[in-house]
Amino acid sequence: MKSADQLWREIAGPERTNKRPDFRVDPDFRADPSDRSHRSRYSELREKAPHIDAGLAALIIHPDLKALFEAGDPDALHLAFELIQLGAPVDVTVADFSMQAYLDWHPDIARARMNPLMHYLRYATIEGRHRALADLRKGLHLGAQPFLPERETVLICVHELSRTGAPVVGLDLARQASLSCNTIVATHQAGPLLDAFLPHCCAVQVLKNPLRELPYVPFPAFRQIDRAILNSVESVLFVHPLVAANIPFAAYIHEYADNTDAWKMACMTTFADLLVFGSDHVRDTWRGRFDDVGFDARTDSTIIPQQALVEGNVGAARRTAARQELSRVLKRDLTDVRLICGAGKIQIRKGTDIFVQAAQIAAGIDPDAVFVWIGDGQNHQDPHFGVYLDVQMRQVGAGRPGGNLFFLPAGPLYPVLLDAADAMFLSSRLDPLPNVVFDALRHGASVVCFDGATGFSDARYCASPRIRCTPYLDPAAAVRALLELPRKADGPDVAAEDPAPDPSLFLRLDRALRDRLARQRSFVLGASAIDSPLLFTTSEADRPLRRREREKMLGYGRRLLWRDIEDARAAVAASGSWMHRRMRVETYAEVPADDPRLPRFSIHVHAYHTDDLGADFRDFAAFARADRIVVTTDAPAKAAQAREAAAAQGLRIETLLMPNQGRDILPFLRLFGDGGAAGGDGIWCHLHQKKSLQTTDRGDVWKRFLHRICLGSERALSSALLHIAEPGTGLVAPFDPYVVGWNDSHRSLGRIADAFPGPFPPAPLLFPVGNMFWTHAAVAREMLALFGEDHPWPNEPIPTDGTEFHLIERLWPAIAARMNLASVFLHKPDEARN
């Protein structure tokens, strides 16, 4: 067995050991001069926290070092500590710990300049909150397929390994990819499908933070990825490391836009080399999101169904056996009934309550119709859905012997139910292409679904005589269709079993991705003038990554961030929309407070939060120069605080109490109603006391960005005032570096379209993001008139997007353009936005 000193010389190398021949003594260690008992960090730390030895021992992976420790050598742990402290590549060779990875994964530790190993041993091993390389390696599961470096390597990303729709498709992709490629799988969460993946791949890695953790995965295939497929929009966090490493990828999208997070959609549409959908119906719901970022659906998306429709049949003997087995389980004779099945997790999206309602309707029409649902998720204590479904089920007599409605847990009876069923009722409210429908068709059943609720309402699927679509969420119409269907016909078993592995889905996806990459003719190199973050942070270390995200986004002609001010000007000039004809971008400048060109003006501040008002009154000269300052808030105490803050700066303000409704913008618009406080004042600045997640010790960075451009500084005013005073200008607002689309406001545009001189453009391009701006009273009155003073405004709390108030934010340039007035956006490149 090698001694501790031998291992030190062998592993640390001569360059280090010449300077430090004895690992027990660290010449760079500066202990308390009066304390001569400690000559290294390890000895000092161990005295303060003896528990570190247990955590340190658990990290050792080097066989010789491990043998030394197991033999009871008193210096083994000290040696392990000092070797890990050497950092890369020694640390990962001797232990399940990477000094650099720990700092990358925990930026707070890096900012505090704490020693990563010492923090981990002293605190993390007790608290259990900080991941280390040991946790990453525990999440690596080696598969049965060998890694062959001469082969191409494909990464399949699946958000979880549950036995649900998207992960099952991910399993099919991995199985098919393994026939021609090194296949590796990354996921956020292991689950019951893990064992099914392993025979078909080289490795499965569980990653909690893909961007930071993927570079440290201890398996060579993860450093040789040629292409990737992200299966489901829920795999969005894998976009970050793929963009960082310049790895092309296709995203296979199963989700409707209606129930998908806006940022996830923006991330996929901006950075995927190719978006693949299983049906036109699902893709069509993304059209507005494509427009938001300039995504070209014609060239950058395609339709590839996840599997082919196979219309099989179940022979009489097999169907009879299946019904006999179900009859025993359910204690209900199913021999001659019309058996209708439903399948999937019990939840509102799957329409399990509609399935129950259909059974209730059918009971009054055809006493021989029996409905059986198979799936997990039934929970009578779930306050959101389960408790009400439970009441509904008890009211209609679910599970009653002789009844017509039964529930089964997911499991081995699933294929038995499909063999026995005459038809499947897909009662889902929104369900792209559930695998259960493909299964039902292979087992000889017909399917009834709601038009507009599923990808199976596509013409490519409805052409099958076994699929019938009925009006959306009309259970009576669905029951009529189900009862009109013929029973399962006798005949030989045809394709009733699960099909053999078919490589067509992966091959079609991979071929489509490679074809799209081959067609790419536009490439952008270099950083952009605007360097606000999208996928990565504002840190200097992430600057090269921000450059890569810009290069990919701009190379495909997509926009989530302006490249520079000329990029925005060019987009406005090329639009051709009536809404953009009088829109322009100018550079911010400061104007002396006594400049005679400055117009008379008033300022409105909505102060739901009042704690920053005093600083704002102090920091901006515009308040002292204003004719009027009107502060709206929702409580007398807040109004008093606003008056005190103003008085401390020698300002006189008016305070108005308004209900907490409509965020900041409705209180502003109400100033311009009949008898409103705006009076005859013409030019107004609208501000608010925004509270943001981007809060720092110096205040809200974004709020200051908006205030500085709108108001100026402590000694000068913003050139916004000169622009709003120009004849023919109706709006002046900060130029935002981010390109923000209509987003959830797409859903509302149709309701107001007739009030404008032409169709709305695909994207608004520029508007007062953050809702702080200068305008004229006439423009504000036009905006209020668009909705009407007696409009039924929604009460708080409201969604984060998609309400009238979010629409109003985007409509200010449209209102100005309708009045033949210009909208000006001021760019201040030296003001931090993030």
N, C-alpha and C positions, 0 to 999 in steps of 0.2 A: 504494500500500500504506500502511495506517495505521501510524503509529509506535507504539512501546511506550507512550509517554506519552499519546498520543491514546486508545489502548485502555484504559489505566488510568482516564482520566477518564470514558470512555464506559461501561465495564462496572462500575466501582466506584461511580460515582454521585457527585454533588456533596457529599452529606453526609460521605462518607468522604474525598474528595479535598481538601475544604476543610481538614480536619484534617491530612491527610497528602498534600500535593501531589506529592511524589516517592515512588513506590513503593519506591525503592532505600533509603530511610531510614525506619525504623520508630520513631516517637517513643516507643512503649511497650516497645521492645526494651531490655533491660538486659544489656549485655555486660560483660565484665571491664573496669573503668575504665582499667586500664593498657594495654588492647588497643583502639586506635582504628581498626583495620583492618576491623572488622565493625560494620555499622550496621543489620543485619537478621538474622533467624533463618536465612534462606537462605544468606547469605554465610558465616555461621559454620558451618552444617551442611555446606555444600559443601566447605569446607576440611578438615573431619574425615572426610567420606565422599564423595569425588568421584563415586562410582558413582551417586549419587542422580540425576544429570542424565539418565541413560538411562531410569530408571523414570519420571521426571517427563515427559520427552518423549513416552513412550508413552501418557500419560494425556490429552494435549491433544486436544480435539475441536472447540473453537471455530474456525471457518474462518479468521478474520483472525489469530488467535493462532498457528494452525498455519502459516499462510503466513509470518508473521514468523519463526517458528523455522526453517522450511525455507529462508528467504532468508539464514540465518546471522546474524541479529541477535543480538549478544552478551547482550542483556538479555531475550530472549524467555522463557527458562526462569525467570529471576528473577521476571518479571512473572507467569508462570503460577503459580509458587509462592505469591506474595502474593495473587493473586486466589482461589486455592483456599482459602487461609487465612481468607478472609472468611466462609466457610461458606455455608449455604443462603440464597437460591437460587443464588448466584453460582457456587459450587463445581461443581454438576452441570451448569451452563450451559457452563462453559469446559472441563470435564475429566470423565473417567470416574472421578470420585472424589467421595464425599460424606463430609464430616467427621463428621456425625451418624450416618450409616449405619455407618461404621467403628467408632464407639464402641458403637452398638447391637449390632453383630454380634460384638464382642469385648469383653465386659464387663471382662475382666482389664485391658485397656488403659485403660478408663474408670476403674476402681478405682485404678489407678496414677497417674491424672491426667496421662497422657502425651499429648503433642500427636499426634493421629491421623495427620496427613500426614507428620510427621517420622518417626514409627514405621514407617509404611508404606514410605517411601522408603529409610530406613536399614536396616531389618531384613526387612520382609515381601517386598520385591522379590528378596532373596537367598534367604530361607528357603522362600518359596512356601507358607506355611502359613495366611496370613490372607487371606480373601476381601475384595475391595473392589468398588466399583460397576462397575469394568471387567469383573470376572468375571461379575457379574450380567448386564451388557449383552451379553457374549459368549454367554450362555445364552438370549438372546431371539432367536427365529426367527420372522420375519414370514410369515404365511400368505397365501394367494391371495384370501381373502375380505376385502372392505373393512369397516372399522369404521363403522357407521352409528349415531350417537348417539341417534337417535329410536327405535331398536330396543331390545328387552330384551337384556341380556347374561347369558349363562350360562357359568359356569366349570366345565370338566370336569377333575377331578383324577385322574391316573393315576400310580401309583408309579414305573413305568418304561415305556419304549417298546420293549420286547422283543417278539418274535413269539410270545408265549405267550398263554394263555387270557384272563386279565383285561385286559391291554392291548388285545387284539383286540376285546373287548367295548367298551372305552373308545373305540376307533376308530369302532366302529359308532355309539356315542352321539354323538360329535363330528360324524360325517357326517350323522346324522339331525337334530341340533340346528341345524346350519348352514342348514337349509331354512327356519327361522323366526326364528332369533335370531343376534345376535352371539355367536360361539362362540370362547372362548379356552381354552387347555389349559395346565395346570401339571403338572409332573412332577419327580421327584427326579433322574431319570437319562434322558438321551437314548439313542437306540438305533436299530435298523434300521427301526422303524415311523415315525420322525420324518417322513420324506418322504411317507409315506402320510397323515399327519395334515394337513400344510400346505395341501393344496388345499381343505380343508373348514373351516378356521378362520381367524380374524384373526391369531392369534399363538400360539406355543408358548413357554412360559418354563420353563427349568430352574431349580429352587430347591433349594438344599441345606438352608436353614433357613427354611421358609415363614413362620413368625411374624415374624421380623425382616426378611426380604428382600422379602416381597410388597408392603409399602407403598412400596418404592423401584423397583418395576418401571417402566421408562421407556416405557410404552405406555398410552394413555388408557383403553382398555377395562378394564384391571385396576383402575381407580378408579371404575368404574361397573358393578359386579357386582350383579345382581339376585338370582340364586340360584346354587347350586352343586350338582354331583353328584360325590360321592367314590366312585370306582369301585374297590372292593376295600378290605378293612380295612387293607391295607398303605399306604393313602393317609392314615392316621390323623394324621400331622403337619400336614395341612392343616386339621384341626379347629381348631387354635389360632388362626390368623389369621382364620378365618371367625367364630368366636365373638367375637374381639376387635373385629371390624368389624360385628357384628350382621348377618351375611349368613346367611340360612336355607339349609339344605342337606339333601339326602337322601344316604344312603350305600347303595350297591348292594353287598350282601355276597355274596361267592362262597365264603367259607371256612367250614369246619366249626369249631365251637367247640373240638373235640378237639385240633386242631393250630394253634390261634391264641393268641397271647400274651394273657395276662389283662388287662394294662393297655390294650392296644389295644381289647379288647372292652369294657372299662369305659368308655373314652373315647367309643367310638361309641354305646353304649347310653345314656350320660348326656347327650350333647350333640347327637346327630343329631335333626333335626326329624322325620325319617322313616327307618326302616330298611326296605330292600327286599331280598327274597331271591328267588332263582330257583326254589326248591322248598320245600315243607313240610318235607322231610326235613332240609335244612340248617337251616332256622329252628328246628326242634324241638331241635337240639343246643344252641341258645342259651338255652333256657328257663330254666335255672338262672342264667345271667348276667343275664337280664331281672329275675329275682327279687332278685338281689344289689343292684340299684340302684333297684328299684321301677319298672321300665320296663313300661308297659302295651302288651303285644303286640297287643291287640285294636284299639287306636286308633292306635298309633304304628308299626305294621309292616304290610307287605302282601307278597303274592307276585306277582311279575311275571317270567315266564320270559324269558330273554334273547333267545330267538327261537322261532318256531313250528316244530313238527315238520313237515317236508315230506318225504313218502315218495315219492321219485322212482324212476326206473328207467333203466337203461343198456341201450341196444339191443345186439343181438348183434354187429353190425359193430364198434361202439366197444369192446365188451368183448373181442372177439377181438384187436383191434389193441393194446389195453392189455396183454393177456396175452403177446402176441408181444414187445412191448417189454420187459416184465419178464423174460421168458425169456432174452432176449439179455443183459440186465444181470446176472442172477443165475446164468446158465449152467445153467439147470434148466428142463426142459420143463414149462410150466404150462398147457398147452392144455386138458386134461380134469380137472385136479385140483380138489379142494374147497379154495378159497383163503380163508384166514382171516387178517385183518390186525389189527395193533395199532398204536397211534400215540401219540406224545408223548415228552417227555424221558425218557431212560433213568434211572430212579431207583426207590428202594424204594416211594415213595408210589404211583407208577404201576403197581407190581406187575410190572415187566418180568421178574423172576425167576419169577413165577407163570405168565406167558406162556410162558416157556421150559419150565417144568414141564408145562404143558398140551400143548405140542408133543410132549414126551417121552411123555406118556400116550397121546396120539392115535396116535402112531407104532405102538403095539402093537394098535390097534383098526382103524384105517383107513389103509392105506398111501398112499391118494390125498389125504389131508389135508395141506396145506402151510401153515405159519405164517410170516408176514412182518411184521416190526416196522419202522416207519419213525420215526426221531427221533434227535436228537443227545444227547450226554451219556455215550456209552460211553467209559470210561476205566479201563483195566486197572491203573492205578497208584493209583486212589482206594481208600484203605484202609478206608473205611466201607462201601462197597457194590460198587464197580466191580471190585475184585480177586476178590471171591467170585462175582459174576455171570460174570466172564471164565472162571473155573474151571468153573462150571456149563455155560457155553456150549461150552467145549472138550470137556467130558465127554460131552455129548449130540450133538456133531458139528455145531454150528451153522455154516452156510455151506458145508458139504460138498456137492459136486456130487451130485445124486441124493438129497440129504437132505430133511428136511421143515421146517427152521428157518433163516430168513435175516434179516439186518438191513440196513436201508438208512438212509443219512443223510437228515435233513430236507432238503427241496428240491423241485425240479420234478416228481419222480416221485410226490409225494403224491397228486395227483388221478388219476394213472395207476393207482396201487395201488387207490384207491377204486373206479375203474371196473372193475378186474379182480376185486375181492374179492367172494366170496359173503356173507361175514359179517365183523363186527368183534367181537373179544373185548376188552371193557373190563376188564382184569385189575387195575384200581386197588384199593388198599386203602381209599383215601379220596379221592374226586374229585367235587366238587359237580356241575357240569354241563359237562363238557369239550366244547369246540366240535367235536371230532373225531367225536362221536356224531351231532350234527346233520349234519355233512358226509357221514358214512357213509350215513345214511338218505336224504339227497338223491341219493346215487349208487346207490340201489337195494339196499344191503346191509341185512341184519338185524344185530341187536346182542344180545350176551349179556353180562350184567353180574352182579355180586354184590349180593344183597339187603343193604341197610344200608350199602353202600359208596359210594353215589352218589345224587344227586338223581333220577336216572332210575329209581330204585326207587319213586318217588312213583306213586300211582294215576293221576295225570294223564298220566304217560308210559307206564307199564306197560300202559295200556289199548290201546296200539298193538300190533297183532299182530307187529310187527317187533322188539319189545323183549322179551327174556325175562330174568327174574331167577332166579338160582340161589343156594343157601345160601352164606353169607358165607365167602369164601376156601376154597371147596371146588373145587379145580381139576378133580377127576374129574367132579363134577356139571356143571361148565361145559363140559367136553369132550363129555359125553353130549348136552347141549343143543345144542352147536354142530354135532355130527354128525347130529342129528335135523332140523336146519333144512333147508328146501328150498333147492336151488341157485338162483342168480339166474335169473329167468324171462326168456325172450325177449320182446321187445316194443319199442315205440318209446321213444326217449329222452324222459323226462319230468322236468323240473325238475332235471336233473342238474347244470346250471351253478350257480354261486353266484347267489343271488337278487339282484334289483335292490335298491338302497337302500330300506329300509322305515322310515318314520319312527315306527312304532308303539312301539318300545321307549322312545325318548326321550320321545315324547308321553305315554305312559302313566306313566312315571316323573315327568315334570314335572307332569302333571295331578294325580297322587297327592300330590305335595309341596304344590302349591298348595291342593288340597282340605284337606289336613291343617292348613295354616296358617290357612285360612279357618275351620276348626272350633275353633281355639284360643280358649278363653274365660277362661283363668286367666293372669294376668300379675303378675309380682312386680317391684317397683322398689325400689332401694336396696341398700345393703351389708348383709351379715349380721353378727351379733354375733361369730361365729367366723370368723376371716379367714385360716385356713390355706390354702396354695396348692393348686391342682389342676392347671390348665394352665399357669399363669404363675408368676413368682417371688415371693419375699417382699418385694421391693423396694418402696419408696414409689412409684416411677414406675409399677409394675404394679398399683397399688391400683385404678384405674378398670377395668382388665381383669379383676381378680378379682371386682369387682362385677358385671361383665357375665356372667361364667361362673355366678355364683350366681343371677342373675336368670333365666337360661335354664334352668338345672337345676331350680330351685324352681318356675318357671312350669309346667314339665311334671310336677311332682310326683315328681321323681326325687331320689335321695339318693346322693351319694358323700361328702358332708360334712354334718354337722348345721348347721342355721341358727343355733341357739342351744340352751341347755340345755332350754328349754321344748319345743322341737321334738322332742328325744329323749324327754322325758317323755310327750308326746302320742302319739308312735309306740308306745311301750311300752304305754300305757293302751289304745290302740285295737287292739292286736294280737289279744287274746283267746286267745292260745296258752298252754297249760299252762306253757311254758318262760318266759313273761314275766310271769306273774301276780304273782310276788313279787319282781320286779326293780324297782329304783328308782335315781334319780340324786340325789345330795346334793352340797352344796358343801363343799369341803375347808376344814379349819381346822387350826390348830396347837394342840397340847396341851402344857403344861409337862411337862418330864421327870419331875417329882416329883408329878404329879397322881395322887391316890389311886385314881381311877377306872380307871387303866391296868391291864390284865390282865397276867399273866405270859405270856411269849411266847418263841419261839425263831425264829432266822433261818437260812435255808439260802441259801448263795451257791454257784452253780456257776461256777467260774473256769477255763474253758478258756484265757482270757486273764487274766493276773494283774497287768499293768502298772498298772491303775487301782485296785487293791484298797486300797493305802495311803491314797489320797485319799478313798476312800469310807469307810473306817474312821474317818478324821479328820473328815469333813464331816457325819456324821450321828450325832446323839446316840442314836439307837435302838440302835446296836451296843453302847454301854456299858450300856444299860438291859436288854438281852436276857439271859435265863437261859442260853441256849446259842447259839453261832454255829457252824454246821456248814458247812465249805467242801469241796465236792467238786471234784476235778480229775483229770486223767488221767496225771500224771507226778510222781514223787517230787520232782524239782527245783521244780516249780510249787508243790507242797504246802509245801516249805521256804520258798519266797518268800512264800506266803500267811501262814505263821506269823511270819516276820520282819516283815511289814507290820503284822500285828496287834500284835505285841509292841512295836513302835515307838509304838503308841497306847495301850499299857497294857492290851490286850485278850488274853484267852485264848480260843483257838478250837480246834475239832476239825477235823482234815483227814481226808478219806476218798478213797482212790484208786478211781476207777471208769473203765471203758473209755470211749473217745470214741464214744459211741453214744447216739442219741436227743436230740441237742442238749442243752439245759439241763433239759428236763422229765423225761426218763427217770431221770437221777440223783436228782432230787427224789422221784419216785414210788417208787424203790427203797428210800428211807428207811423206807417204810411197809409193806414186804413182811414176810414171816415172818422174825423175828429182825433186822429192820431197825433202823437207828440212831435212828429217831424215838422209840422207847421209848414212854413214857406222856405225853409232852408233847402238849398239846392244840392250841394256836394256833401257826401257822407262817406266816412270810413267806417267799415264794420270790422270789429275785433271781438275776440272772446278769450276767456281764460282757460285755454285748453289744458287738460291733464293727459299726459301720454305715457306709454310704457317706456319711452326713450328719455326718461327723466335722469338727470345727472345732478351732482352737487351744485352746479351752477344754474340749475333750473332746466326747464324743458327746452332742449336744443331746437326742436322743430318750431315751437312757439316763438322762440327768439328769432329764428330764421324768418318767419312770416312777419313778425313785428318790425324787424329791422328794415325789411324791404318796403313795408307799408308806411312806416313812420319816420325812419331815419335814425338819428342818434341823439345823444344828450345835448348836442350843440347845433345840430343841423336837421333839416327836414329831407324827406325822400323826394326824388324827382317825380314820384308818382303823382304828386300834387300838380306839377306843371302839365303832365300828360292829361290828367282828368279835366284840367281847365281848358284844354284845347277844344275848339269847336269840332263837333263830330265825333268825340270820344265818349263812350258810355260806360266803360269798365276799365280799371287798371288793377292788376293783381300780380303777386309774385310769380315768376317763372319757376316751375318745379322741375327738378332734373328727372323725375320719374314720369314715364308715360302711363297715365291712368285711363283705362277705357270706360265705356259705359257700365261694364260689370253687371251687377244685379239690376241696374236701371234699364237694361234692355227690356225687361218685362213690363216697364211702364211707358215706354216711348209711344206705343200704339195709341194709348189713351189721350195723348195730347198732340199727336201728329198733325191733325187738321188745323191746329191753331198757328201753324208755321208755314212759311212760303214754299217749302219743298221738303223732300225726304231728309231725314237726319243722316249725316255721314256715318260710315261704319265705325269710326272712333271719334271722340270729341277732340283729340289731340291736345288742346290746352284749355284749361279752365282754372278757377281759383281753388286749387287743391288745398284743403284745410279751411276753406270758407272765411278768408280774411281778404278784404279788397276795398277799393274806392269805387263809388258809383254815383250816379245822379238820382235824385228823388224820383224823377220821372221813370227811370229804369226799374227802381224798386217797386213803384206802383204798378208797372206793367207786369212784373213777376207776381205780385199779389193777385192782380186781376186774372192771371192765367188760371189760378185755382179758385179764386173767390174768397171773400172774407169769411163766409160761412161754411167753408170747406170742412168736412169732418176729419180734422187732423188727428193722426194716431197719438195715443198717449205713451209716455215712458213706462216701462223700458221698451226700446225699439231695437230691431236688428241692426247689425253693424253696416248694412248696405241694403239698398233696394227699396227704401221708403221714399215718400215725396220729398223729404228733406235732403236725401242724397241725390235725388234727381235735380232738385233746385240748384245744388252746388254745381252740377254740370251744365245747367241751362243758362247761366248768366251770359255767356257769350252769344247764345242763341237769341235771348231776349234783346240784347244790344243790336245784333245783326238784323233782327226783325224791325227794329226802329231805325235802321240804316246808320247805326253808330258803330264805331270801332272798338275793339278790345285790345288792350296793350298789356303785355306781360314783361315784367322787369327781371332781368338776369343780374344777379350779384354773385359772381364766381368766388369771391373771397369769404362768403358767409357759409358756415357749416350747416348742412341740412340734416346730418345724422350725428 
